[in-house]
Amino acid sequence: MVGWLLVGAALMYLFPAIADGLMGSDLTHLWMTNLARSGYNPILGWVGGSIVLAVTVTGNWVWYQYFEGKR
């Protein structure tokens, strides 16, 4: 459960970069410029979110393969 929450948090962190990529306008470019001045780095969201997603999916797969339904 915590893994999925972290993946969601990474997606929320990436929202400005995704919005700029999908609907690039003067407003989204200005948004990204201002965020970059304060240290915003979407690479952190991509890398961190990808790692957490991989670990979460692997953990869920292992759990349901080996532990679910065995009592």
Buried (B, 14 or more C-beta within 10 A) or exposed (E): EEBEEBBEBBEEBBEBBEBBEEEEEEEBEEBBEEBEEEEBEBEEBBEBBEEBBEEBEEEEEEEEEEEEEEE
